[in-house]
Amino acid sequence: MTDSHLHALSPLDGRYADKCADLATLFSEGALIAHRVRVEVAWFSHMANSGRFPALAGLAAGVAARLDSLAAGADPAGIARVKEIERRTNHDVKAVEYWLREELAAAGATPAQLEFVHFGCTSEDINNLAYALTLAEARERVLLPAIGALGGALAGLAARHAALPMLSRTHGQPASPTTLGKEAANFAARLRRAAAVFGRVEILGKFNGAVGNFNAHLAAFPALDWRAESRAFVARLGLVPNEHTTQIEPHDWIAEYCDALARANTILVDLCRDLWGYVSLGYFAQKAVAGEVGSSTMPHKINPIAFENAEGNAGLANAMLRHFSDKLPVSRWQRDLTDSTVMRNLGAAFGHASLAWRSAHAGLARIEPDAARMAADLDGHWEVLAEAIQSVLRAHGGADAYERLKKYTRGRGVGAQELRAFVATLGLPEDARRRLESLVPAAYTGLAEALARDL
């Protein structure tokens, strides 16, 4: 950890900087500048390649080469120069425009050609596309892989332990048995669906001028089909064009994106709480790591801190994500600036989400099921077979089946021999009686194994 990490305001840039480096490359100030340059260059190149703007015909070879070199964004030196210009302009996007004009002028662009840098654009034409590209990359490169990695680990757990019986606990009380694999499969299936929903959120972009009407575009080149130009440009960036906007893209899709990620995070919180509880019950044993300390005063402890950290970071992420989905679609009239400072914090929410997913994945790798502990728990709760007995009794027309079992088992433990003796008094057909007398809690798992394997 460097000195700058020790003195960072946010733990994402301090304590957890090494775990968030991939998102920092996408959401830092430098990354935002680089994406703005990428959009400006793409628009200039689109106009130059269209053949519809005579001033851009015959770009010098040096200009074309410089555009190619900037297609992926600015380098660190360029970013530093943009910030230097911004100190004078006090406008971040205009600083990008001025820097790009400097670069193209140095490469041989004519004054007339330079006038097409940022042509017809409002700042939000550049910003909304820059953020859209950033969120697309964050989803594909960081967030979906993190969700998929944990889901894959759970699917593996489901396959390995599809048949391992364990006691359920509804309302925290002993209940009908399940298998560890089936419980893991439940979460794997939920995460798979949540990831699919998140992945399907369309990422929109707008490119239509100061109030969304192509006013300046039409004034300068009235014969051009500006709607078609805009649609083609936005689609070429891999985004879905949105023609109906004010000065800003209304951010509805960002709200959908944040809501979808928040729903996945909520499933993660549910998983972490369940795993934490199973560790507490002894159903999972935690692996000891040499040199690690669990408590500053209790030497014996191994704490499930990975699941606690995951739960805490997922909660932080969701608090921000839900604010984004509530706030960002709301803008006064054709534009206010309240979205700007909020949007700069998108990376912080995704940073906490990424930490949560990775922490839970690490925690899952450090636990192993304790089959003996699960078996002992099952063997201590034969009363959970009351459900099976009353159901068989009902199936054979036994009167007051539920009430009879309730009276016999509710609120008290029942041993194996005691329960079998009770079954013998129920007047069931011999095959049904024998089936119930041979039933043990560990075998009363229904189709849990098949459901786990079908995942």
C-alpha positions as semicolon CSV with decimal commas, in nm:
position;residue;x (nm);y (nm);z (nm)
1;M;0,000;0,000;0,000
2;T;0,142;0,336;-0,107
3;D;0,135;0,654;0,097
4;S;-0,139;0,792;-0,128
5;H;-0,352;0,487;-0,044
6;L;-0,298;0,544;0,328
7;H;-0,434;0,897;0,299
8;A;-0,718;0,835;0,051
9;L;-1,061;0,966;0,149
10;S;-1,245;0,658;0,025
11;P;-1,151;0,301;0,121
12;L;-1,206;0,211;-0,244
13;D;-0,897;0,420;-0,323
14;G;-0,719;0,324;-0,002
15;R;-0,758;-0,006;0,178
16;Y;-0,926;-0,176;-0,118
17;A;-0,740;-0,002;-0,402
18;D;-0,579;-0,321;-0,528
19;K;-0,919;-0,493;-0,542
20;C;-1,079;-0,204;-0,734
21;A;-0,802;-0,129;-0,982
22;D;-1,002;-0,262;-1,278
23;L;-1,292;-0,029;-1,203
24;A;-1,057;0,264;-1,139
25;T;-0,936;0,230;-1,497
26;L;-1,297;0,280;-1,607
27;F;-1,440;0,536;-1,365
28;S;-1,151;0,762;-1,263
29;E;-1,136;1,124;-1,376
30;G;-0,867;1,026;-1,622
31;A;-1,081;0,746;-1,761
32;L;-1,376;0,983;-1,809
33;I;-1,153;1,224;-2,002
34;A;-1,024;0,937;-2,214
35;H;-1,379;0,829;-2,298
36;R;-1,476;1,185;-2,387
37;V;-1,181;1,201;-2,625
38;R;-1,289;0,868;-2,771
39;V;-1,638;1,005;-2,843
40;E;-1,512;1,335;-2,987
41;V;-1,270;1,151;-3,216
42;A;-1,537;0,903;-3,324
43;W;-1,773;1,189;-3,418
44;F;-1,505;1,378;-3,611
45;S;-1,404;1,059;-3,793
46;H;-1,769;0,976;-3,867
47;M;-1,817;1,312;-4,035
48;A;-1,488;1,287;-4,224
49;N;-1,565;0,937;-4,351
50;S;-1,923;1,017;-4,451
51;G;-1,818;1,230;-4,748
52;R;-2,097;1,476;-4,668
53;F;-1,876;1,753;-4,529
54;P;-1,655;1,908;-4,799
55;A;-1,420;2,077;-4,551
56;L;-1,322;1,736;-4,413
57;A;-1,232;1,590;-4,753
58;G;-0,868;1,510;-4,799
59;L;-0,748;1,499;-4,439
60;A;-0,370;1,504;-4,421
61;A;-0,211;1,167;-4,353
62;G;-0,083;1,295;-4,021
63;V;-0,432;1,396;-3,912
64;A;-0,576;1,058;-4,006
65;A;-0,295;0,885;-3,819
66;R;-0,351;1,100;-3,509
67;L;-0,723;1,025;-3,516
68;D;-0,645;0,655;-3,532
69;S;-0,408;0,683;-3,237
70;L;-0,675;0,862;-3,032
71;A;-0,961;0,627;-3,123
72;A;-0,928;0,449;-2,788
73;G;-0,890;0,775;-2,591
74;A;-0,615;1,001;-2,463
75;D;-0,287;0,888;-2,307
76;P;-0,174;1,010;-1,960
77;A;0,009;1,308;-2,108
78;G;-0,299;1,410;-2,302
79;I;-0,520;1,373;-1,996
80;A;-0,284;1,594;-1,797
81;R;-0,296;1,858;-2,071
82;V;-0,678;1,849;-2,074
83;K;-0,681;1,916;-1,699
84;E;-0,439;2,201;-1,748
85;I;-0,673;2,358;-2,005
86;E;-0,971;2,297;-1,775
87;R;-0,812;2,511;-1,506
88;R;-0,849;2,800;-1,750
89;T;-1,189;2,715;-1,903
90;N;-1,353;2,582;-1,587
91;H;-1,540;2,352;-1,826
92;D;-1,436;1,990;-1,854
93;V;-1,579;1,900;-2,196
94;K;-1,468;2,227;-2,359
95;A;-1,118;2,149;-2,234
96;V;-1,130;1,820;-2,424
97;E;-1,238;2,003;-2,740
98;Y;-0,955;2,259;-2,712
99;W;-0,697;1,988;-2,650
100;L;-0,816;1,785;-2,948
101;R;-0,796;2,093;-3,168
102;E;-0,435;2,140;-3,052
103;E;-0,351;1,781;-3,136
104;L;-0,510;1,785;-3,481
105;A;-0,361;2,125;-3,563
106;A;-0,017;1,990;-3,478
107;A;-0,087;1,693;-3,707
108;G;-0,170;1,921;-4,001
109;A;-0,545;1,990;-3,985
110;T;-0,658;2,311;-4,153
111;P;-0,847;2,583;-3,961
112;A;-1,166;2,489;-4,149
113;Q;-1,125;2,125;-4,049
114;L;-1,064;2,214;-3,686
115;E;-1,404;2,384;-3,674
116;F;-1,560;2,039;-3,699
117;V;-1,417;1,929;-3,367
118;H;-1,723;1,917;-3,136
119;F;-1,943;2,027;-3,428
120;G;-2,312;2,048;-3,339
121;C;-2,246;1,905;-2,994
122;T;-2,357;2,004;-2,650
123;S;-2,148;1,876;-2,362
124;E;-2,408;1,613;-2,283
125;D;-2,379;1,466;-2,631
126;I;-2,024;1,377;-2,533
127;N;-2,083;1,297;-2,168
128;N;-2,382;1,066;-2,205
129;L;-2,200;0,858;-2,465
130;A;-1,883;0,850;-2,256
131;Y;-2,075;0,724;-1,953
132;A;-2,270;0,476;-2,166
133;L;-1,947;0,328;-2,299
134;T;-1,806;0,316;-1,946
135;L;-2,108;0,136;-1,802
136;A;-2,109;-0,108;-2,092
137;E;-1,744;-0,193;-2,026
138;A;-1,797;-0,216;-1,650
139;R;-2,081;-0,461;-1,698
140;E;-1,895;-0,684;-1,943
141;R;-1,545;-0,667;-1,795
142;V;-1,608;-0,654;-1,419
143;L;-1,964;-0,688;-1,289
144;L;-2,105;-0,978;-1,492
145;P;-1,782;-1,181;-1,458
146;A;-1,790;-1,129;-1,079
147;I;-2,153;-1,241;-1,056
148;G;-2,081;-1,531;-1,290
149;A;-1,778;-1,645;-1,091
150;L;-1,978;-1,669;-0,769
151;G;-2,271;-1,832;-0,948
152;G;-2,034;-2,085;-1,102
153;A;-1,882;-2,165;-0,761
154;L;-2,232;-2,221;-0,621
155;A;-2,322;-2,444;-0,916
156;G;-2,011;-2,649;-0,842
157;L;-2,111;-2,676;-0,477
158;A;-2,457;-2,788;-0,587
159;A;-2,316;-3,061;-0,808
160;R;-2,066;-3,190;-0,549
161;H;-2,316;-3,201;-0,263
162;A;-2,645;-3,262;-0,442
163;A;-2,721;-3,557;-0,215
164;L;-2,575;-3,431;0,114
165;P;-2,875;-3,408;0,352
166;M;-2,918;-3,123;0,595
167;L;-3,189;-2,998;0,824
168;S;-3,391;-2,703;0,697
169;R;-3,480;-2,420;0,930
170;T;-3,797;-2,231;0,849
171;H;-3,849;-1,943;1,092
172;G;-3,517;-2,056;1,240
173;Q;-3,675;-2,379;1,366
174;P;-3,606;-2,740;1,259
175;A;-3,804;-2,817;0,942
176;S;-3,830;-3,071;0,661
177;P;-3,482;-3,175;0,544
178;T;-3,319;-3,061;0,222
179;T;-2,974;-3,111;0,074
180;L;-2,682;-2,875;0,075
181;G;-2,663;-2,904;-0,302
182;K;-3,026;-2,802;-0,346
183;E;-2,976;-2,493;-0,129
184;A;-2,667;-2,395;-0,329
185;A;-2,858;-2,459;-0,652
186;N;-3,135;-2,223;-0,538
187;F;-2,890;-1,935;-0,516
188;A;-2,707;-2,031;-0,834
189;A;-3,037;-2,028;-1,025
190;R;-3,137;-1,693;-0,876
191;L;-2,803;-1,537;-0,964
192;R;-2,816;-1,679;-1,316
193;R;-3,151;-1,513;-1,373
194;A;-3,044;-1,186;-1,212
195;A;-2,731;-1,175;-1,428
196;A;-2,940;-1,236;-1,739
197;V;-3,176;-0,950;-1,650
198;F;-2,880;-0,720;-1,580
199;G;-2,714;-0,820;-1,905
200;R;-3,027;-0,743;-2,107
201;V;-3,059;-0,380;-1,996
202;E;-3,025;-0,172;-2,312
203;I;-2,755;0,095;-2,299
204;L;-2,885;0,407;-2,469
205;G;-2,714;0,712;-2,611
206;K;-2,831;1,047;-2,746
207;F;-2,659;1,277;-2,996
208;N;-2,897;1,554;-3,092
209;G;-2,772;1,889;-2,969
210;A;-2,851;2,148;-2,707
211;V;-3,217;2,061;-2,641
212;G;-3,252;1,739;-2,840
213;N;-3,395;1,891;-3,161
214;F;-3,088;1,914;-3,392
215;N;-3,139;2,294;-3,401
216;A;-2,779;2,387;-3,481
217;H;-2,729;2,090;-3,713
218;L;-3,023;2,188;-3,930
219;A;-2,922;2,554;-3,934
220;A;-2,573;2,466;-4,062
221;F;-2,662;2,185;-4,307
222;P;-3,038;2,188;-4,372
223;A;-3,023;1,926;-4,647
224;L;-2,874;1,651;-4,430
225;D;-3,082;1,379;-4,262
226;W;-2,950;1,450;-3,914
227;R;-3,166;1,190;-3,744
228;A;-3,014;0,922;-3,963
229;E;-2,663;1,058;-3,900
230;S;-2,719;1,052;-3,526
231;R;-2,868;0,703;-3,524
232;A;-2,583;0,565;-3,731
233;F;-2,319;0,728;-3,513
234;V;-2,463;0,612;-3,183
235;A;-2,519;0,259;-3,314
236;R;-2,160;0,248;-3,443
237;L;-2,048;0,297;-3,082
238;G;-2,242;-0,017;-2,988
239;L;-2,522;0,176;-2,815
240;V;-2,898;0,201;-2,870
241;P;-2,997;0,544;-3,012
242;N;-3,247;0,749;-2,812
243;E;-3,400;1,027;-3,022
244;H;-3,648;1,161;-2,769
245;T;-3,448;1,360;-2,518
246;T;-3,394;1,710;-2,384
247;Q;-3,039;1,838;-2,354
248;I;-2,965;1,522;-2,158
249;E;-3,036;1,159;-2,222
250;P;-3,304;1,103;-1,955
251;H;-3,105;0,828;-1,776
252;D;-3,399;0,589;-1,755
253;W;-3,173;0,311;-1,878
254;I;-2,918;0,391;-1,606
255;A;-3,197;0,353;-1,351
256;E;-3,285;0,014;-1,503
257;Y;-2,916;-0,084;-1,497
258;C;-2,879;0,019;-1,132
259;D;-3,204;-0,150;-1,030
260;A;-3,100;-0,474;-1,199
261;L;-2,761;-0,472;-1,029
262;A;-2,923;-0,387;-0,695
263;R;-3,154;-0,687;-0,727
264;A;-2,854;-0,911;-0,786
265;N;-2,683;-0,754;-0,484
266;T;-2,990;-0,828;-0,272
267;I;-2,965;-1,197;-0,363
268;L;-2,600;-1,178;-0,262
269;V;-2,695;-1,036;0,079
270;D;-2,942;-1,322;0,125
271;L;-2,671;-1,574;0,034
272;C;-2,416;-1,420;0,271
273;R;-2,658;-1,424;0,564
274;D;-2,745;-1,789;0,501
275;L;-2,380;-1,893;0,471
276;W;-2,293;-1,696;0,784
277;G;-2,571;-1,881;0,966
278;Y;-2,461;-2,221;0,841
279;V;-2,105;-2,148;0,957
280;S;-2,247;-2,055;1,297
281;L;-2,440;-2,385;1,312
282;G;-2,128;-2,578;1,226
283;Y;-2,263;-2,699;0,892
284;F;-1,955;-2,546;0,731
285;A;-1,604;-2,566;0,871
286;Q;-1,376;-2,272;0,795
287;K;-1,025;-2,331;0,670
288;A;-0,752;-2,190;0,892
289;V;-0,485;-1,984;0,716
290;A;-0,139;-1,977;0,874
291;G;-0,053;-1,638;1,019
292;E;-0,407;-1,502;1,020
293;V;-0,569;-1,372;1,338
294;G;-0,942;-1,405;1,403
295;S;-0,963;-1,203;1,723
296;S;-0,723;-0,972;1,903
297;T;-0,803;-1,146;2,232
298;M;-0,961;-1,487;2,154
299;P;-0,696;-1,700;1,982
300;H;-0,932;-1,982;1,884
301;K;-1,153;-1,777;1,651
302;I;-1,194;-1,800;1,274
303;N;-1,453;-1,545;1,175
304;P;-1,668;-1,553;0,857
305;I;-1,552;-1,202;0,774
306;A;-1,562;-1,252;0,397
307;F;-1,940;-1,293;0,410
308;E;-1,973;-1,002;0,652
309;N;-1,764;-0,778;0,426
310;A;-1,967;-0,889;0,125
311;E;-2,295;-0,811;0,299
312;G;-2,172;-0,469;0,413
313;N;-2,039;-0,367;0,073
314;A;-2,349;-0,491;-0,108
315;G;-2,558;-0,277;0,127
316;L;-2,345;0,029;0,056
317;A;-2,367;-0,035;-0,317
318;N;-2,744;-0,069;-0,306
319;A;-2,790;0,251;-0,108
320;M;-2,611;0,437;-0,387
321;L;-2,765;0,241;-0,674
322;R;-3,116;0,309;-0,549
323;H;-3,038;0,677;-0,513
324;F;-2,915;0,679;-0,874
325;S;-3,233;0,511;-1,000
326;D;-3,450;0,759;-0,806
327;K;-3,254;1,073;-0,887
328;L;-3,100;1,043;-1,231
329;P;-3,425;1,024;-1,435
330;V;-3,539;1,353;-1,278
331;S;-3,420;1,679;-1,439
332;R;-3,585;2,020;-1,437
333;W;-3,724;2,122;-1,776
334;Q;-3,468;2,074;-2,053
335;R;-3,173;2,027;-1,815
336;D;-3,036;2,090;-1,472
337;L;-2,691;1,999;-1,348
338;T;-2,780;1,788;-1,046
339;D;-2,710;1,469;-1,240
340;S;-2,350;1,567;-1,315
341;T;-2,202;1,534;-0,968
342;V;-2,416;1,226;-0,898
343;M;-2,294;1,051;-1,214
344;R;-1,935;1,096;-1,102
345;N;-2,011;0,859;-0,815
346;L;-2,128;0,568;-1,031
347;G;-1,789;0,405;-1,000
348;A;-1,807;0,414;-0,621
349;A;-2,130;0,211;-0,620
350;F;-1,987;-0,041;-0,864
351;G;-1,668;-0,056;-0,659
352;H;-1,859;-0,158;-0,347
353;A;-2,062;-0,408;-0,552
354;S;-1,748;-0,559;-0,702
355;L;-1,590;-0,588;-0,357
356;A;-1,901;-0,764;-0,232
357;W;-1,906;-1,025;-0,507
358;R;-1,536;-1,094;-0,484
359;S;-1,542;-1,114;-0,106
360;A;-1,829;-1,364;-0,108
361;H;-1,648;-1,573;-0,369
362;A;-1,335;-1,574;-0,155
363;G;-1,541;-1,671;0,150
364;L;-1,702;-1,961;-0,034
365;A;-1,357;-2,095;-0,121
366;R;-1,264;-2,104;0,249
367;I;-1,546;-2,321;0,381
368;E;-1,612;-2,694;0,359
369;P;-1,932;-2,877;0,456
370;D;-1,919;-3,081;0,776
371;A;-2,130;-3,383;0,684
372;A;-2,100;-3,534;1,033
373;R;-2,237;-3,219;1,198
374;M;-2,527;-3,210;0,954
375;A;-2,602;-3,578;1,014
376;A;-2,600;-3,531;1,391
377;D;-2,843;-3,241;1,363
378;L;-3,078;-3,446;1,146
379;D;-3,063;-3,740;1,387
380;G;-3,156;-3,510;1,674
381;H;-3,482;-3,400;1,514
382;W;-3,698;-3,695;1,420
383;E;-4,004;-3,480;1,479
384;V;-3,950;-3,328;1,132
385;L;-4,096;-3,652;0,992
386;A;-4,435;-3,546;1,128
387;E;-4,504;-3,381;0,792
388;A;-4,443;-3,709;0,610
389;I;-4,651;-3,914;0,853
390;Q;-4,954;-3,685;0,846
391;S;-4,937;-3,665;0,466
392;V;-4,934;-4,044;0,431
393;L;-5,217;-4,068;0,683
394;R;-5,420;-3,816;0,485
395;A;-5,352;-4,006;0,164
396;H;-5,505;-4,317;0,322
397;G;-5,812;-4,137;0,455
398;G;-5,702;-4,107;0,816
399;A;-5,922;-3,864;1,006
400;D;-5,772;-3,551;1,164
401;A;-5,426;-3,646;1,038
402;Y;-5,270;-3,304;1,083
403;E;-5,423;-3,251;1,430
404;R;-5,308;-3,590;1,556
405;L;-4,947;-3,524;1,452
406;K;-4,962;-3,170;1,584
407;K;-5,077;-3,294;1,926
408;Y;-4,802;-3,556;1,934
409;T;-4,502;-3,355;1,807
410;R;-4,557;-2,978;1,835
411;G;-4,300;-2,805;2,050
412;R;-4,113;-3,116;2,163
413;G;-3,843;-3,348;2,040
414;V;-3,933;-3,702;1,946
415;G;-3,689;-3,992;1,922
416;A;-3,672;-4,259;1,653
417;Q;-3,821;-4,545;1,854
418;E;-4,094;-4,325;2,000
419;L;-4,198;-4,203;1,656
420;R;-4,202;-4,554;1,510
421;A;-4,416;-4,673;1,796
422;F;-4,660;-4,392;1,725
423;V;-4,674;-4,485;1,355
424;A;-4,772;-4,840;1,453
425;T;-5,088;-4,704;1,622
426;L;-5,220;-4,518;1,317
427;G;-5,393;-4,809;1,146
428;L;-5,215;-4,760;0,814
429;P;-5,189;-5,032;0,548
430;E;-4,888;-5,252;0,607
431;D;-4,681;-5,122;0,312
432;A;-4,737;-4,759;0,416
433;R;-4,660;-4,840;0,779
434;R;-4,337;-5,016;0,688
435;R;-4,233;-4,732;0,458
436;L;-4,279;-4,479;0,738
437;E;-4,110;-4,699;0,996
438;S;-3,803;-4,724;0,774
439;L;-3,794;-4,351;0,697
440;V;-3,513;-4,149;0,857
441;P;-3,469;-3,769;0,854
442;A;-3,161;-3,790;0,630
443;A;-3,363;-3,970;0,362
444;Y;-3,663;-3,735;0,378
445;T;-3,533;-3,489;0,120
446;G;-3,790;-3,524;-0,158
447;L;-3,655;-3,437;-0,499
448;A;-3,378;-3,213;-0,361
449;E;-3,095;-3,415;-0,515
450;A;-3,255;-3,420;-0,860
451;L;-3,327;-3,048;-0,845
452;A;-2,965;-2,976;-0,749
453;R;-2,831;-3,191;-1,033
454;D;-3,068;-3,041;-1,289
455;L;-2,911;-2,699;-1,243
